[in-house]
Amino acid sequence: MSAATASGGARSAPRVVVVGGGVVGVSCAYYLAREGARVLLLERDRLGAGASFGNAGTVSAGHPPLNAPGRLRKALGQMLDGQSPLYVPPRWDPALWRWLLDFARHCTLQHVQASMRVMGPLGHDALAHFDRLIDEEAIDCEYRRQGYHDVCTSYEGLREARREALLIREHGYHPEVLDGHELHRREPVLGHAVRGGVFYPEARTLHPIRFLQGLAAAASARGAAIREGVEVVAVLQSGGRAGGVGLRSGAVEHADAVILATGPYSLELARRLGARLPVQPGKGYHRDVPIRPGGAPRLRIACVLHESSVFCTPMGDVVRLAGTMEFSGTNHEMRPARLEQLTRAARHSMPDLGHVAPVSEWCGLRPMTSDGLPIIGRLPGVDGAWVATGHGMLGLTLGPVTGSLIAGDVLRGEAIVPELSPARFG
């Protein structure tokens, strides 16, 4: 039953509370308001305070999940090294180790192929949603349809990139494999360490916080109410149905439907409703280096450095170096070695990168699922409660399409594919 029907008929306008003011939550609020719901979005801090503020700014559709064959072997060689792409500080954390074991269980070719049957079409929808949003709402966020380069500095990395390109091509994307000479011709700032790479023409880039602010303004213009500095501590339920949320202040907001879109912070609220979601906070970092002599070179388009998984994205007068994966719990501690890893990786591929101080340094938490797929849909056992989390490093990419899926299910009962449902975890 949809929230509209539950609240008294298909033509009534249901009241929906969205918890979380990142790109996924704001996207849910936008599409719900666009389709006539009475929407209240609650954010405990400020809009975009988490990963939506400092991510790489790339809309990277159609890529397979992290659970690739051989990923675990590579990870084991990196995870204790504080300057590697993946870092897991040694500590007693049974939930993390259970998550890692489940992640390893999904590192199979069969899982990748099954995931791509979902993520391939979803990626095409994601690109279409972005193009329509930017056009219809006139969001000024440096939106570019220029693609990006996957840059490899080793022949092993180039072989991996080619294999991924072949896999993606099967799902209607058009990656172009480039040798080192052609990649240098297209992007002259790359150094001689580069062996080749892949061009992904379907990708888009943008300034993430400017996109989020523009989307929030569009949601407000369509009637959504947005309140910052309001912490939700409980989802209220009666008779197996969610009826609103309780706030830290003691106040209550009643609703016909509740959407949990708070990234890694969704877990505790979902757990109190009986759902245990295998999500861990994966910390990412960025450095914004000014484009000028002694600073960052002027990249023509964005690139990802394959071996280190560091994105280099031109944004206005800076190049954002963003990436790394750190599993150190729910904290925002900035580790200097992790930040330095971004610069070191970028300098290996772009030797003209200078030593001018960054104008911004940041870290944020991304909700990582053990099977590499987002969690989008109704919480089992509680009517009127939905969750939208677990997008990992694809929160920006899948934000708008997730909002559209949630709105379709909440307002019209349009079922979301079961492979994304929270019910898949039992």
C-alpha positions as CSV (number, residue, x, y, z in Angstrom):
1,M,0.0,0.0,0.0
2,S,1.4,3.4,-0.9
3,A,1.5,6.3,1.6
4,A,-1.0,8.2,-0.4
5,T,-3.5,5.3,-0.2
6,A,-2.8,4.7,3.5
7,S,-3.4,8.4,4.3
8,G,-7.0,8.3,3.0
9,G,-7.1,7.8,-0.7
10,A,-5.1,7.9,-3.9
11,R,-5.7,11.7,-4.4
12,S,-4.7,12.8,-0.9
13,A,-1.3,14.4,-0.4
14,P,0.7,12.3,2.1
15,R,3.0,13.9,4.7
16,V,6.5,12.4,4.3
17,V,9.4,13.0,6.6
18,V,12.9,12.6,5.1
19,V,15.7,12.1,7.5
20,G,19.1,13.3,6.2
21,G,20.2,16.3,4.2
22,G,22.8,14.8,1.9
23,V,22.4,14.3,-1.8
24,V,20.3,11.2,-1.4
25,G,17.9,12.7,1.2
26,V,17.6,16.0,-0.7
27,S,16.9,14.0,-3.9
28,C,14.1,12.1,-2.1
29,A,12.6,15.4,-0.8
30,Y,12.8,16.9,-4.3
31,Y,11.0,14.0,-6.2
32,L,8.4,13.5,-3.4
33,A,7.6,17.3,-3.4
34,R,7.6,17.4,-7.2
35,E,4.9,14.7,-7.2
36,G,2.7,16.4,-4.7
37,A,3.7,15.1,-1.3
38,R,3.9,17.3,1.7
39,V,7.6,16.9,2.6
40,L,9.6,17.8,5.6
41,L,13.3,17.2,5.4
42,L,15.2,17.1,8.7
43,E,19.0,17.4,8.9
44,R,20.9,17.1,12.2
45,D,23.7,19.4,11.1
46,R,23.6,21.4,7.9
47,L,22.8,20.3,4.3
48,G,25.7,18.5,2.7
49,A,27.7,18.3,6.0
50,G,28.8,14.8,5.1
51,A,30.1,13.1,2.0
52,S,27.9,15.3,-0.2
53,F,30.2,18.2,0.5
54,G,33.6,16.9,-0.3
55,N,33.2,14.1,-2.8
56,A,35.0,13.9,-6.2
57,G,32.1,15.5,-8.1
58,T,31.9,12.7,-10.7
59,V,28.7,11.0,-12.0
60,S,30.2,7.6,-12.7
61,A,27.5,5.4,-14.0
62,G,27.6,1.7,-14.9
63,H,30.6,0.5,-13.0
64,P,30.7,-2.8,-11.2
65,P,30.8,-3.1,-7.4
66,L,34.0,-3.1,-5.4
67,N,33.5,-6.8,-4.8
68,A,35.6,-7.9,-7.7
69,P,37.5,-11.2,-7.9
70,G,41.0,-10.6,-6.6
71,R,40.0,-7.5,-4.7
72,L,40.4,-9.3,-1.3
73,R,44.0,-10.5,-2.1
74,K,44.9,-6.9,-3.1
75,A,43.2,-5.5,0.0
76,L,45.1,-7.8,2.4
77,G,48.4,-6.4,1.1
78,Q,47.3,-2.8,1.7
79,M,45.0,-2.6,4.7
80,L,47.6,-2.1,7.5
81,D,49.5,0.5,5.5
82,G,48.4,4.0,6.5
83,Q,49.5,5.4,3.1
84,S,47.8,2.8,0.9
85,P,44.5,3.3,-1.0
86,L,42.8,1.1,1.6
87,Y,43.5,1.4,5.3
88,V,42.1,-0.5,8.3
89,P,43.7,0.6,11.5
90,P,44.1,-2.4,13.8
91,R,41.4,-2.5,16.5
92,W,38.8,-4.7,18.1
93,D,35.6,-4.3,16.1
94,P,33.6,-7.5,15.6
95,A,31.0,-5.7,13.4
96,L,33.7,-4.6,11.0
97,W,35.3,-8.0,10.8
98,R,32.0,-9.6,10.1
99,W,31.5,-7.0,7.4
100,L,34.9,-7.8,5.8
101,L,34.1,-11.5,5.8
102,D,30.8,-10.9,4.1
103,F,32.5,-8.5,1.6
104,A,35.0,-11.3,0.8
105,R,32.2,-13.8,0.3
106,H,30.8,-11.5,-2.5
107,C,34.1,-11.2,-4.3
108,T,33.1,-13.5,-7.1
109,L,32.6,-13.2,-10.9
110,Q,29.0,-14.4,-10.5
111,H,28.2,-11.6,-8.0
112,V,29.7,-9.0,-10.2
113,Q,27.7,-10.2,-13.2
114,A,24.5,-10.3,-11.2
115,S,25.2,-6.9,-9.8
116,M,25.8,-5.4,-13.3
117,R,22.4,-6.6,-14.4
118,V,21.0,-4.2,-11.9
119,M,23.6,-1.4,-11.9
120,G,24.0,-1.2,-15.6
121,P,20.4,-0.1,-16.3
122,L,20.3,1.9,-13.1
123,G,23.4,3.9,-14.3
124,H,21.6,4.8,-17.6
125,D,18.7,6.0,-15.6
126,A,21.0,8.0,-13.3
127,L,22.5,9.9,-16.2
128,A,19.1,10.7,-17.6
129,H,17.9,12.0,-14.3
130,F,20.9,14.3,-13.9
131,D,20.5,15.7,-17.4
132,R,16.8,16.5,-16.9
133,L,17.4,17.9,-13.4
134,I,20.2,20.3,-14.6
135,D,18.1,21.4,-17.6
136,E,14.7,21.8,-15.9
137,E,15.9,23.4,-12.7
138,A,18.8,25.4,-14.2
139,I,21.2,24.3,-11.4
140,D,24.4,26.2,-11.7
141,C,27.1,23.7,-10.6
142,E,29.7,23.5,-13.3
143,Y,28.0,20.5,-14.9
144,R,30.0,19.0,-17.7
145,R,29.2,16.1,-20.0
146,Q,32.9,15.5,-20.9
147,G,33.6,12.1,-19.4
148,Y,36.8,11.2,-17.6
149,H,40.0,9.2,-18.0
150,D,40.9,6.1,-16.0
151,V,44.7,6.6,-15.9
152,C,47.0,3.7,-15.4
153,T,50.7,3.8,-14.5
154,S,51.3,0.0,-14.5
155,Y,50.6,-2.6,-17.1
156,E,48.8,-4.7,-14.5
157,G,46.5,-1.7,-13.8
158,L,46.0,-1.3,-17.5
159,R,44.9,-4.9,-17.9
160,E,42.5,-4.5,-15.0
161,A,41.1,-1.3,-16.6
162,R,40.6,-3.0,-19.9
163,R,38.7,-5.9,-18.3
164,E,36.4,-3.5,-16.5
165,A,35.8,-1.6,-19.8
166,L,34.9,-4.9,-21.5
167,L,32.4,-5.7,-18.8
168,I,30.8,-2.2,-18.8
169,R,30.6,-2.3,-22.6
170,E,28.2,-5.3,-22.4
171,H,25.7,-3.0,-20.6
172,G,25.4,-0.3,-23.2
173,Y,28.3,2.0,-22.2
174,H,31.1,3.0,-24.6
175,P,34.5,3.1,-22.8
176,E,37.4,3.7,-25.1
177,V,40.7,2.0,-24.4
178,L,43.7,4.3,-25.0
179,D,47.4,3.6,-25.2
180,G,49.9,5.9,-23.5
181,H,50.6,8.0,-26.5
182,E,47.0,8.8,-27.2
183,L,46.3,9.5,-23.5
184,H,49.2,11.9,-23.5
185,R,47.9,13.6,-26.6
186,R,44.5,14.1,-25.0
187,E,45.8,15.1,-21.6
188,P,49.3,16.7,-21.9
189,V,49.8,17.3,-18.2
190,L,50.1,13.5,-17.6
191,G,53.7,12.4,-17.1
192,H,55.7,9.6,-18.7
193,A,54.8,7.1,-15.9
194,V,51.4,6.7,-17.6
195,R,51.0,3.5,-19.6
196,G,47.5,4.0,-20.9
197,G,44.0,4.1,-19.7
198,V,40.3,4.1,-20.6
199,F,38.1,7.1,-21.5
200,Y,34.5,6.9,-20.1
201,P,32.4,9.3,-22.3
202,E,29.1,8.8,-20.5
203,A,30.5,10.3,-17.2
204,R,29.6,13.8,-16.0
205,T,31.4,16.0,-13.5
206,L,30.1,18.9,-11.3
207,H,30.7,20.8,-8.2
208,P,28.9,18.7,-5.6
209,I,28.0,21.2,-2.9
210,R,26.7,23.7,-5.5
211,F,24.6,20.9,-7.0
212,L,23.2,20.0,-3.6
213,Q,22.4,23.6,-2.8
214,G,20.6,24.0,-6.1
215,L,18.6,20.8,-5.7
216,A,17.6,21.9,-2.2
217,A,16.4,25.2,-3.5
218,A,14.4,23.4,-6.2
219,A,12.9,21.1,-3.6
220,S,11.9,24.1,-1.5
221,A,10.4,25.9,-4.5
222,R,8.2,22.8,-5.0
223,G,7.0,23.0,-1.4
224,A,9.4,20.9,0.6
225,A,10.2,22.3,4.1
226,I,13.8,21.9,5.0
227,R,15.0,22.2,8.6
228,E,18.7,22.1,9.6
229,G,20.1,21.4,13.1
230,V,17.3,19.0,14.0
231,E,18.3,15.5,15.2
232,V,15.9,12.6,14.8
233,V,16.4,10.0,17.5
234,A,13.6,7.5,16.8
235,V,11.0,6.5,14.2
236,L,7.6,6.3,15.9
237,Q,5.5,3.3,15.2
238,S,2.2,1.8,16.2
239,G,0.7,-1.5,15.2
240,G,3.6,-2.2,12.8
241,R,3.3,1.1,11.0
242,A,5.6,4.1,11.1
243,G,3.8,7.3,12.1
244,G,6.5,9.9,12.3
245,V,9.7,10.7,14.1
246,G,10.8,11.7,17.6
247,L,13.4,14.5,17.9
248,R,16.2,15.1,20.3
249,S,14.3,18.1,21.6
250,G,11.4,15.9,22.6
251,A,9.2,17.1,19.9
252,V,7.3,14.8,17.5
253,E,6.8,15.2,13.7
254,H,3.9,13.0,12.5
255,A,3.9,11.5,9.0
256,D,2.4,9.0,6.7
257,A,5.8,7.8,5.6
258,V,9.4,8.1,6.9
259,I,12.5,7.9,4.7
260,L,15.9,7.2,6.4
261,A,18.6,8.7,4.2
262,T,21.4,9.5,6.7
263,G,24.2,7.5,5.2
264,P,26.1,5.4,7.8
265,Y,24.0,7.1,10.5
266,S,20.8,5.3,9.2
267,L,21.9,2.1,10.9
268,E,20.9,2.8,14.5
269,L,17.4,4.1,13.5
270,A,16.9,1.1,11.3
271,R,18.1,-1.3,14.0
272,R,15.5,0.1,16.4
273,L,12.9,-1.0,13.8
274,G,14.3,-4.5,13.7
275,A,16.5,-4.2,10.5
276,R,20.2,-5.0,10.7
277,L,21.9,-3.6,7.6
278,P,25.5,-4.6,6.8
279,V,26.9,-1.1,6.3
280,Q,30.2,0.3,7.5
281,P,31.4,3.9,7.4
282,G,34.2,4.2,4.8
283,K,36.1,7.4,5.2
284,G,37.3,9.4,2.2
285,Y,39.4,12.5,2.0
286,H,40.0,15.4,-0.4
287,R,42.5,18.2,-1.0
288,D,41.7,21.2,-3.2
289,V,44.8,22.4,-4.9
290,P,44.7,25.8,-6.6
291,I,45.4,25.9,-10.4
292,R,48.4,28.2,-10.8
293,P,52.2,28.0,-11.2
294,G,53.5,25.9,-8.4
295,G,50.1,24.5,-7.7
296,A,47.9,22.1,-9.8
297,P,48.2,21.8,-13.6
298,R,45.1,22.7,-15.6
299,L,43.5,19.3,-16.5
300,R,41.3,19.3,-19.5
301,I,38.9,16.8,-18.0
302,A,38.7,14.8,-14.8
303,C,40.7,11.6,-14.3
304,V,40.9,8.8,-11.8
305,L,44.3,7.3,-11.0
306,H,43.7,3.6,-11.4
307,E,46.2,2.2,-9.0
308,S,45.4,4.6,-6.1
309,S,41.7,5.2,-6.8
310,V,42.3,9.0,-6.5
311,F,40.1,11.3,-8.6
312,C,41.5,14.5,-9.9
313,T,38.6,16.8,-10.8
314,P,38.8,20.4,-12.1
315,M,36.4,22.6,-10.1
316,G,36.6,26.3,-10.8
317,D,40.1,27.5,-9.9
318,V,41.1,24.3,-8.1
319,V,41.8,20.6,-8.8
320,R,40.1,18.4,-6.2
321,L,42.1,15.3,-5.3
322,A,39.7,12.9,-3.7
323,G,39.6,9.3,-2.7
324,T,41.1,6.7,-0.4
325,M,39.1,4.2,1.7
326,E,39.6,4.0,5.5
327,F,37.6,1.8,7.8
328,S,38.3,3.3,11.2
329,G,34.8,3.6,12.6
330,T,32.4,6.5,12.9
331,N,34.7,9.5,13.3
332,H,36.0,12.5,11.4
333,E,39.6,12.3,12.5
334,M,41.9,13.8,9.7
335,R,44.9,11.6,9.3
336,P,47.8,13.5,7.6
337,A,49.2,10.4,6.0
338,R,45.8,9.8,4.2
339,L,45.8,13.4,2.9
340,E,49.4,13.1,1.8
341,Q,48.6,9.8,-0.1
342,L,46.3,11.9,-2.3
343,T,49.1,14.3,-3.3
344,R,51.7,11.5,-3.7
345,A,49.4,9.6,-6.0
346,A,48.6,12.7,-8.1
347,R,52.2,13.7,-8.4
348,H,53.2,10.3,-9.7
349,S,50.9,10.8,-12.7
350,M,51.2,14.6,-13.0
351,P,54.8,15.5,-12.2
352,D,54.0,19.2,-12.7
353,L,51.9,19.2,-9.5
354,G,53.6,21.8,-7.3
355,H,53.8,22.3,-3.6
356,V,51.4,25.2,-3.1
357,A,49.3,24.6,0.1
358,P,45.8,23.2,-0.5
359,V,42.9,25.6,0.0
360,S,40.7,22.9,1.5
361,E,41.3,19.6,3.3
362,W,38.3,17.4,4.3
363,C,37.2,14.0,5.3
364,G,33.8,12.4,5.2
365,L,32.0,9.0,5.8
366,R,30.4,7.0,3.0
367,P,28.0,4.1,3.7
368,M,29.6,1.0,2.4
369,T,27.5,-2.2,2.0
370,S,29.2,-5.6,2.2
371,D,27.8,-6.7,-1.2
372,G,28.6,-3.4,-3.0
373,L,25.0,-2.5,-3.8
374,P,22.9,0.3,-2.4
375,I,20.0,-0.3,-0.1
376,I,16.8,1.3,-1.4
377,G,13.3,0.3,-0.4
378,R,10.8,-0.5,2.4
379,L,12.1,-1.7,5.7
380,P,10.7,-5.2,6.3
381,G,8.2,-5.5,9.1
382,V,7.4,-1.8,9.4
383,D,4.8,-0.4,7.0
384,G,5.4,3.3,6.0
385,A,9.2,3.2,6.6
386,W,11.8,3.3,3.8
387,V,15.6,3.4,3.7
388,A,17.9,4.9,1.2
389,T,21.6,4.3,2.1
390,G,24.6,2.1,1.3
391,H,25.5,4.0,-1.9
392,G,29.2,3.8,-1.1
393,M,31.2,6.0,-3.4
394,L,28.2,6.4,-5.7
395,G,26.0,8.6,-3.5
396,L,26.3,11.5,-5.9
397,T,25.9,9.4,-9.0
398,L,22.8,7.6,-7.7
399,G,21.2,10.3,-5.6
400,P,18.6,11.7,-8.0
401,V,17.6,8.2,-9.4
402,T,17.3,7.0,-5.8
403,G,15.0,9.9,-5.0
404,S,12.8,9.1,-8.0
405,L,12.6,5.4,-7.0
406,I,11.6,6.2,-3.5
407,A,9.0,8.7,-4.6
408,G,7.5,6.1,-7.0
409,D,7.2,3.5,-4.3
410,V,6.0,5.8,-1.5
411,L,3.3,7.6,-3.7
412,R,2.3,4.9,-6.2
413,G,3.5,1.6,-4.8
414,E,6.0,1.1,-7.7
415,A,8.2,-1.7,-6.4
416,I,11.9,-1.2,-6.4
417,V,14.0,-4.2,-7.7
418,P,14.5,-6.8,-5.0
419,E,18.3,-6.8,-5.4
420,L,18.4,-3.3,-3.8
421,S,15.8,-4.1,-1.1
422,P,16.9,-4.1,2.6
423,A,14.9,-7.4,2.8
424,R,17.8,-9.1,1.0
425,F,19.7,-9.3,4.2
426,G,17.1,-11.4,5.9
